[in-house]
Amino acid sequence: MKPVRFRVIREAAARIKHMVTWGSKEDDGNGNRAGRHHPILTRGVIVLVLAGIIVGVSLIVASPQEGHLDTGVARATASDVRLLVVGGDGSIDIPPGSPLRQQLVIRAVELKDVAQTLDFPAVVEADPATTAKLSPPLAGRIVELRVGLGDRVQKGQIVAVLKSADLAQAYNDYDKAQSALALARRTLDRQRGLTAIRAGATKDLEAAQDTFTQAEAESRRAAARLDQIGAPATARGAGEGLLNITAPVSGTVTDLSAARGTYFNDPTQPLMTVSQLDMVWVTASVSEKDIAFVSRGQAAEVRLLAYPGEVFTGSVSSTGDIVDPDTRRMKVRIEFQNLAGRLKPGMFGSVRFIAPPKKIAMIPSTALVLKNDTDSVFVETGPWRFEARPVTTQGSFGDEVTITQGVAAGERVVIKGGVFLND
């Protein structure tokens, strides 16, 4: 603005000067103009020039004030159109005429019937009730191993032979007990005969009776010891130090930690594990927050990594009574028949539990805004008045999410355009 006004002033001054110069000369009779100045005209020109300069300076000085007035008018015009008003309590009002009224879409929270599904990691396991760990009852060395890992065995089948000095000692104890019992029986019979003909003292009969009772008890103890070991006295073979280890159940050898020549002296260390795999469990690890949605008898779908695209359907047979303190998960088991042997212990997969339908509050996912790192929605508390409220979501179904806490059915929330209120 200022450069333009200065230029105009300069051009006006130049014209005035030209006019003064031209008007101050007269013709000399030969067609030439003689230079002679007119004082009055010159003074008038000077006055005009000074007047122009004063006007120009006044315009230049006044220009900032005009700009200031123009800015004030613009501000006043902009302040007349307010998008929203934030109250001291955090509420947001949308005044009449605000363009935001055209941008916001408001809808009531609805209750919908939802058949909720929950997915959890799972693993195939053998039924513990039909799984047996074979441990040697005595210390000794494995001299024969008659089965391998994965072999099927029948109940009572010999799977290994153990040579043990403890077994030989047990047989010797049994033999001694039997000998002592036979002697005590003969002594008691003889003493009874003497007492009957009044040739023996009563105290001798009582002593013989006591000796027989003790010998009989020792004989039973020695026989029970052999039965516990698994080597009954009636089945004694030629090698008294050899113990046949038999399978307690029919099934498959699923674990083997013995080899021929291995020495075992810990009765708690198993030689092998035999499991019946005709019936197996699929064990799912359910997170603590979802325990309430899983119950016994509930339908379940199992998907295994080994069989992509195939679904095994079953129902919950048992739920755990405790939560693992480290993983914060509970064990849930689904029982499956496994006659074909396709389900193998150790397989990984997932289980989907199908909960019965129930009414759940739902809103479109577009209603959620992130406020202070928390999912929130804008709830209408009055005509075109809103407040931000944090909510707890549980799952999504298509374009909608379920709300478990924060808003109730029937409350009206902003489902579109909430981002304009979140700034």
C-alpha positions as a printed NumPy array, in Angstrom:
array([[   0.   ,    0.   ,    0.   ],
       [   2.705,    2.547,    0.985],
       [   4.944,    2.108,   -2.109],
       [   1.947,    2.763,   -4.401],
       [   1.055,    5.987,   -2.607],
       [   4.663,    7.254,   -2.747],
       [   4.752,    6.594,   -6.488],
       [   1.536,    8.564,   -7.078],
       [   2.935,   11.505,   -5.121],
       [   6.146,   11.461,   -7.132],
       [   4.266,   11.385,  -10.446],
       [   2.018,   14.298,   -9.384],
       [   5.041,   16.358,   -8.367],
       [   6.703,   15.697,  -11.715],
       [   3.644,   16.883,  -13.648],
       [   3.367,   19.991,  -11.555],
       [   7.025,   20.802,  -12.174],
       [   6.591,   20.344,  -15.924],
       [   3.612,   22.627,  -15.974],
       [   5.458,   25.288,  -14.048],
       [   8.435,   25.149,  -16.393],
       [   6.267,   25.296,  -19.516],
       [   4.022,   28.075,  -18.274],
       [   6.888,   30.316,  -17.186],
       [   8.255,   30.897,  -20.741],
       [   6.979,   33.487,  -23.402],
       [   7.281,   33.609,  -27.181],
       [  10.123,   35.929,  -28.451],
       [   8.393,   36.699,  -31.738],
       [  10.436,   34.206,  -33.688],
       [   8.48 ,   31.228,  -32.556],
       [  10.75 ,   30.657,  -29.592],
       [   9.698,   30.844,  -26.002],
       [  11.813,   33.021,  -23.782],
       [  12.35 ,   31.917,  -20.305],
       [  10.771,   34.334,  -17.914],
       [   9.32 ,   33.335,  -14.59 ],
       [   6.068,   34.551,  -13.112],
       [   6.463,   34.853,   -9.312],
       [   2.75 ,   34.559,   -8.544],
       [   2.371,   31.428,  -10.601],
       [   5.5  ,   29.985,   -9.064],
       [   4.234,   30.582,   -5.558],
       [   0.908,   28.938,   -6.438],
       [   2.693,   25.9  ,   -7.753],
       [   4.769,   25.624,   -4.608],
       [   1.632,   25.765,   -2.499],
       [   0.022,   23.031,   -4.56 ],
       [   3.107,   20.825,   -4.256],
       [   3.236,   21.297,   -0.514],
       [  -0.468,   20.474,   -0.256],
       [   0.057,   17.291,   -2.231],
       [   2.955,   16.261,   -0.024],
       [   0.904,   16.856,    3.119],
       [  -1.99 ,   14.809,    1.746],
       [   0.366,   11.98 ,    0.779],
       [   2.021,   11.938,    4.189],
       [  -1.368,   11.905,    5.883],
       [  -2.415,    8.957,    3.761],
       [   0.772,    7.077,    4.639],
       [   0.358,    7.741,    8.34 ],
       [  -3.304,    6.782,    8.254],
       [  -2.704,    3.491,    6.442],
       [  -1.653,    1.475,    9.555],
       [  -4.791,    2.605,   11.345],
       [  -6.915,    1.52 ,    8.416],
       [  -5.189,   -1.854,    8.362],
       [  -5.816,   -2.163,   12.067],
       [  -9.469,   -1.417,   11.616],
       [  -9.755,   -3.925,    8.786],
       [  -8.15 ,   -6.639,   10.942],
       [ -10.487,   -5.908,   13.805],
       [ -13.501,   -6.227,   11.531],
       [ -12.23 ,   -9.59 ,   10.215],
       [ -11.745,  -10.878,   13.731],
       [ -15.139,   -9.771,   14.781],
       [ -16.676,  -11.534,   11.807],
       [ -14.795,  -14.815,   12.512],
       [ -15.732,  -14.822,   16.209],
       [ -19.402,  -14.616,   15.365],
       [ -19.279,  -18.259,   13.985],
       [ -18.192,  -20.593,   16.82 ],
       [ -17.783,  -24.319,   16.097],
       [ -18.155,  -25.506,   19.696],
       [ -18.076,  -24.292,   23.279],
       [ -16.189,  -26.213,   25.992],
       [ -17.614,  -25.848,   29.486],
       [ -15.69 ,  -25.808,   32.731],
       [ -16.862,  -29.363,   33.52 ],
       [ -15.498,  -30.65 ,   30.21 ],
       [ -18.879,  -30.752,   28.466],
       [ -19.02 ,  -29.708,   24.814],
       [ -21.891,  -27.639,   23.357],
       [ -22.496,  -27.254,   19.632],
       [ -24.12 ,  -23.801,   19.165],
       [ -26.796,  -23.134,   16.528],
       [ -25.346,  -22.427,   13.126],
       [ -22.158,  -24.381,   13.796],
       [ -21.038,  -26.445,   10.785],
       [ -20.35 ,  -29.347,   13.199],
       [ -24.061,  -30.011,   13.451],
       [ -23.917,  -31.2  ,    9.861],
       [ -20.857,  -33.396,   10.491],
       [ -21.995,  -35.334,   13.584],
       [ -24.098,  -38.511,   13.397],
       [ -25.745,  -39.592,   16.673],
       [ -27.339,  -42.955,   17.46 ],
       [ -28.569,  -44.793,   20.541],
       [ -26.609,  -47.746,   21.961],
       [ -28.412,  -50.985,   21.051],
       [ -28.65 ,  -54.421,   22.676],
       [ -28.097,  -57.238,   20.194],
       [ -28.132,  -61.027,   20.433],
       [ -24.555,  -62.151,   19.892],
       [ -23.275,  -65.725,   19.754],
       [ -19.821,  -65.043,   21.098],
       [ -16.843,  -67.164,   20.035],
       [ -13.572,  -67.39 ,   21.942],
       [ -10.309,  -68.8  ,   20.537],
       [  -7.513,  -70.172,   22.721],
       [  -4.3  ,  -72.173,   22.15 ],
       [  -4.515,  -75.909,   22.761],
       [  -2.454,  -79.106,   22.766],
       [  -3.323,  -82.8  ,   22.432],
       [  -2.627,  -84.824,   25.587],
       [  -3.022,  -88.42 ,   26.678],
       [  -5.616,  -89.117,   29.342],
       [  -3.74 ,  -89.238,   32.674],
       [  -6.184,  -91.85 ,   33.963],
       [  -5.022,  -94.307,   31.286],
       [  -1.322,  -93.409,   31.329],
       [   1.153,  -95.503,   33.333],
       [   4.778,  -94.752,   34.143],
       [   6.835,  -97.894,   34.691],
       [   9.443,  -97.561,   37.431],
       [  11.673, -100.413,   38.637],
       [  10.72 , -101.545,   42.159],
       [  14.333, -102.46 ,   42.921],
       [  17.759, -101.218,   42.086],
       [  19.358, -103.176,   39.3  ],
       [  20.576, -103.328,   35.72 ],
       [  18.478, -103.688,   32.57 ],
       [  19.591, -106.902,   30.867],
       [  16.759, -107.079,   28.328],
       [  14.618, -104.4  ,   26.665],
       [  11.835, -105.964,   24.636],
       [   9.943, -102.895,   23.358],
       [  10.748,  -99.622,   21.624],
       [   9.268,  -96.139,   21.495],
       [   5.895,  -96.169,   19.751],
       [   5.337,  -99.928,   20.147],
       [   1.925, -101.137,   21.217],
       [   1.878, -103.405,   24.263],
       [  -0.733, -105.442,   26.068],
       [  -1.411, -105.525,   29.773],
       [   0.901, -108.064,   31.487],
       [   3.363, -108.172,   28.574],
       [   7.04 , -108.344,   29.586],
       [   8.702, -105.116,   28.418],
       [  12.083, -105.403,   30.224],
       [  14.141, -107.722,   32.422],
       [  16.017, -106.367,   35.449],
       [  18.832, -108.133,   37.255],
       [  18.824, -107.167,   40.923],
       [  20.658, -108.376,   44.005],
       [  17.804, -107.011,   46.089],
       [  15.468, -109.504,   44.43 ],
       [  17.758, -112.401,   45.346],
       [  17.778, -111.146,   48.933],
       [  13.983, -111.003,   48.947],
       [  13.78 , -114.61 ,   47.784],
       [  16.253, -115.642,   50.516],
       [  14.171, -113.86 ,   53.136],
       [  11.104, -115.701,   51.94 ],
       [  12.867, -119.062,   52.094],
       [  14.06 , -118.372,   55.648],
       [  10.597, -117.374,   56.713],
       [   9.117, -120.539,   55.296],
       [  11.733, -122.695,   57.048],
       [  11.171, -120.968,   60.373],
       [   7.409, -121.361,   59.989],
       [   7.707, -125.109,   59.324],
       [   9.921, -125.561,   62.412],
       [   7.573, -123.548,   64.6  ],
       [   4.602, -125.605,   63.396],
       [   6.321, -128.913,   64.246],
       [   7.394, -127.611,   67.659],
       [   3.868, -126.473,   68.425],
       [   2.391, -129.816,   67.387],
       [   4.891, -131.727,   69.549],
       [   4.246, -129.529,   72.581],
       [   0.512, -129.958,   72.204],
       [   0.972, -133.751,   72.253],
       [   3.054, -133.629,   75.431],
       [   0.565, -131.387,   77.134],
       [  -2.27 , -133.734,   76.186],
       [  -0.633, -136.661,   78.015],
       [   0.362, -134.375,   80.913],
       [   4.023, -134.768,   80.081],
       [   4.745, -131.135,   79.259],
       [   4.481, -127.881,   81.06 ],
       [   1.898, -125.291,   80.098],
       [   4.496, -122.566,   79.735],
       [   6.303, -124.611,   77.082],
       [   3.075, -124.889,   75.095],
       [   2.552, -121.134,   75.307],
       [   6.128, -120.455,   74.151],
       [   5.682, -122.806,   71.184],
       [   2.433, -121.049,   70.269],
       [   4.12 , -117.626,   70.372],
       [   7.015, -118.812,   68.2  ],
       [   4.626, -120.188,   65.622],
       [   2.658, -116.944,   65.462],
       [   5.802, -114.9  ,   64.849],
       [   7.06 , -117.3  ,   62.163],
       [   3.694, -117.18 ,   60.422],
       [   3.732, -113.348,   60.36 ],
       [   7.275, -113.259,   58.983],
       [   6.283, -115.698,   56.256],
       [   3.402, -113.49 ,   55.205],
       [   5.637, -110.401,   55.2  ],
       [   8.235, -112.095,   52.952],
       [   5.534, -113.275,   50.54 ],
       [   3.96 , -109.802,   50.423],
       [   7.333, -108.277,   49.667],
       [   7.742, -110.547,   46.642],
       [   4.225, -109.731,   45.457],
       [   4.969, -106.017,   45.763],
       [   8.112, -106.375,   43.708],
       [   6.167, -108.254,   41.079],
       [   7.96 , -111.57 ,   41.607],
       [   5.595, -113.923,   43.465],
       [   7.225, -116.912,   45.113],
       [   5.11 , -119.314,   43.078],
       [   6.52 , -117.877,   39.823],
       [  10.154, -118.144,   40.77 ],
       [  12.298, -119.03 ,   37.76 ],
       [  15.739, -120.421,   37.359],
       [  17.41 , -117.045,   37.767],
       [  16.36 , -115.788,   41.173],
       [  18.008, -112.402,   40.587],
       [  16.058, -111.65 ,   37.394],
       [  12.87 , -109.571,   37.556],
       [  10.385, -109.402,   34.692],
       [   8.907, -105.905,   34.334],
       [   5.442, -106.053,   32.78 ],
       [   3.102, -103.433,   31.29 ],
       [   0.354, -102.486,   33.767],
       [  -2.015, -101.34 ,   30.991],
       [  -2.512, -101.88 ,   27.3  ],
       [  -1.425,  -99.003,   25.119],
       [   1.478,  -97.375,   23.31 ],
       [   4.973,  -96.667,   24.581],
       [   4.97 ,  -92.858,   24.461],
       [   8.201,  -92.276,   26.382],
       [  11.299,  -94.418,   26.851],
       [  14.273,  -93.582,   29.043],
       [  15.842,  -97.048,   29.424],
       [  18.467,  -98.841,   27.397],
       [  20.026, -102.25 ,   27.697],
       [  22.747, -102.206,   30.311],
       [  21.38 ,  -99.122,   32.089],
       [  21.562,  -99.237,   35.881],
       [  18.642,  -97.864,   37.885],
       [  18.809,  -97.187,   41.598],
       [  16.046,  -94.543,   41.901],
       [  12.578,  -96.1  ,   42.223],
       [  10.977,  -92.748,   41.254],
       [  12.708,  -92.636,   37.862],
       [  10.449,  -94.195,   35.19 ],
       [  11.803,  -96.626,   32.625],
       [   9.039,  -95.838,   30.141],
       [   5.514,  -94.504,   29.798],
       [   2.625,  -96.51 ,   28.378],
       [  -0.522,  -94.605,   27.363],
       [  -3.874,  -95.689,   26.054],
       [  -4.502,  -93.402,   23.071],
       [  -7.94 ,  -94.669,   22.074],
       [  -9.262,  -91.663,   23.977],
       [  -7.298,  -88.402,   24.161],
       [  -7.766,  -84.908,   25.511],
       [  -7.4  ,  -81.591,   23.752],
       [  -6.428,  -79.177,   26.501],
       [  -7.074,  -75.463,   25.968],
       [  -5.555,  -72.672,   28.053],
       [  -8.354,  -70.193,   28.794],
       [  -7.346,  -66.713,   29.945],
       [  -8.552,  -65.616,   33.355],
       [ -10.811,  -62.847,   32.018],
       [ -12.723,  -65.334,   29.811],
       [ -13.281,  -68.127,   32.347],
       [ -16.883,  -67.038,   32.91 ],
       [ -17.703,  -67.714,   29.234],
       [ -16.622,  -71.397,   29.279],
       [ -18.534,  -74.17 ,   31.07 ],
       [ -18.802,  -77.929,   31.105],
       [ -20.763,  -79.369,   28.197],
       [ -20.213,  -76.298,   26.018],
       [ -19.683,  -76.869,   22.3  ],
       [ -16.137,  -76.504,   21.015],
       [ -14.333,  -76.654,   17.683],
       [ -10.735,  -77.874,   17.497],
       [  -8.325,  -76.994,   14.691],
       [  -4.885,  -78.615,   14.564],
       [  -1.817,  -77.433,   12.709],
       [  -1.294,  -80.969,   11.404],
       [  -4.672,  -80.963,    9.608],
       [  -5.257,  -77.493,    8.121],
       [  -8.846,  -76.801,    7.14 ],
       [ -10.223,  -79.713,    9.196],
       [ -12.428,  -79.081,   12.224],
       [ -12.932,  -81.553,   15.089],
       [ -16.145,  -80.893,   17.015],
       [ -16.65 ,  -81.85 ,   20.637],
       [ -17.779,  -80.537,   24.002],
       [ -16.053,  -79.501,   27.198],
       [ -15.589,  -82.556,   29.43 ],
       [ -13.872,  -80.84 ,   32.354],
       [ -12.668,  -77.443,   33.52 ],
       [  -9.809,  -76.773,   35.883],
       [ -10.38 ,  -75.737,   39.479],
       [  -7.303,  -73.532,   39.688],
       [  -5.646,  -70.793,   37.622],
       [  -1.97 ,  -71.113,   36.828],
       [  -0.249,  -68.38 ,   38.873],
       [   2.372,  -67.767,   36.166],
       [   0.263,  -67.729,   32.979],
       [  -3.053,  -66.665,   34.589],
       [  -4.843,  -69.331,   32.571],
       [  -7.152,  -72.245,   33.379],
       [  -7.037,  -75.702,   31.774],
       [ -10.157,  -76.762,   29.865],
       [ -10.297,  -80.267,   28.363],
       [ -12.297,  -81.674,   25.448],
       [ -12.372,  -85.466,   25.134],
       [ -12.1  ,  -87.155,   21.713],
       [ -12.173,  -90.753,   20.549],
       [  -8.952,  -91.595,   18.741],
       [  -9.463,  -95.069,   17.378],
       [  -7.636,  -94.21 ,   14.147],
       [  -4.736,  -92.696,   16.059],
       [  -4.783,  -89.396,   14.151],
       [  -4.697,  -87.275,   17.3  ],
       [  -1.214,  -87.615,   18.702],
       [  -0.107,  -86.253,   22.078],
       [   1.921,  -83.088,   21.656],
       [   0.086,  -81.745,   18.597],
       [  -0.614,  -78.006,   18.731],
       [  -3.751,  -76.23 ,   17.605],
       [  -6.543,  -73.968,   18.786],
       [  -9.967,  -74.358,   20.336],
       [ -12.953,  -72.172,   19.563],
       [ -15.663,  -72.122,   22.206],
       [ -19.138,  -71.145,   21.054],
       [ -21.015,  -69.363,   23.819],
       [ -24.839,  -69.285,   23.808],
       [ -26.31 ,  -66.064,   22.354],
       [ -26.916,  -63.238,   24.795],
       [ -27.795,  -59.574,   24.571],
       [ -24.759,  -57.299,   24.503],
       [ -24.504,  -53.514,   24.112],
       [ -22.962,  -52.707,   20.752],
       [ -21.888,  -49.555,   18.905],
       [ -20.175,  -48.953,   15.544],
       [ -16.405,  -49.007,   15.757],
       [ -16.36 ,  -45.503,   14.253],
       [ -17.755,  -44.188,   17.546],
       [ -14.507,  -44.957,   19.375],
       [ -11.916,  -42.214,   19.787],
       [  -8.589,  -42.397,   21.566],
       [  -8.511,  -39.969,   24.479],
       [  -5.66 ,  -40.056,   27.005],
       [  -4.625,  -43.493,   25.66 ],
       [  -8.11 ,  -44.862,   26.466],
       [ -11.006,  -45.832,   24.203],
       [ -13.763,  -43.267,   24.682],
       [ -17.068,  -42.204,   23.151],
       [ -18.932,  -38.897,   23.156],
       [ -22.273,  -39.31 ,   24.93 ],
       [ -25.134,  -36.864,   24.365],
       [ -26.179,  -35.496,   27.764],
       [ -28.538,  -32.84 ,   26.385],
       [ -29.599,  -31.256,   23.11 ],
       [ -26.308,  -30.843,   21.225],
       [ -24.33 ,  -31.218,   24.437],
       [ -21.774,  -34.016,   24.77 ],
       [ -19.281,  -35.431,   27.229],
       [ -16.331,  -37.776,   26.648],
       [ -16.703,  -41.061,   28.519],
       [ -14.161,  -43.947,   28.683],
       [ -15.524,  -47.368,   27.714],
       [ -14.397,  -50.985,   27.967],
       [ -14.677,  -53.107,   24.821],
       [ -14.626,  -56.893,   24.657],
       [ -14.708,  -57.945,   21.044],
       [ -15.678,  -56.918,   17.539],
       [ -18.305,  -58.316,   15.212],
       [ -17.954,  -56.906,   11.732],
       [ -18.068,  -53.115,   11.931],
       [ -19.376,  -53.071,   15.513],
       [ -17.782,  -53.56 ,   18.916],
       [ -19.265,  -54.828,   22.177],
       [ -19.265,  -52.516,   25.19 ],
       [ -19.08 ,  -54.006,   28.681],
       [ -18.62 ,  -50.822,   30.669],
       [ -19.007,  -47.082,   30.172],
       [ -22.338,  -46.67 ,   28.398],
       [ -25.729,  -48.342,   28.745],
       [ -28.332,  -49.36 ,   26.2  ],
       [ -30.448,  -46.411,   25.068],
       [ -27.81 ,  -43.728,   25.616],
       [ -27.096,  -41.677,   22.515],
       [ -23.496,  -41.487,   21.334],
       [ -21.681,  -39.855,   18.432],
       [ -20.999,  -42.607,   15.906],
       [ -19.472,  -40.392,   13.23 ],
       [ -17.52 ,  -37.166,   13.487],
       [ -16.346,  -37.65 ,   17.072],
       [ -12.834,  -36.77 ,   15.971],
       [ -13.953,  -33.127,   15.603],
       [ -14.918,  -33.074,   19.29 ],
       [ -11.741,  -34.823,   20.418],
       [  -9.355,  -31.97 ,   19.477]])
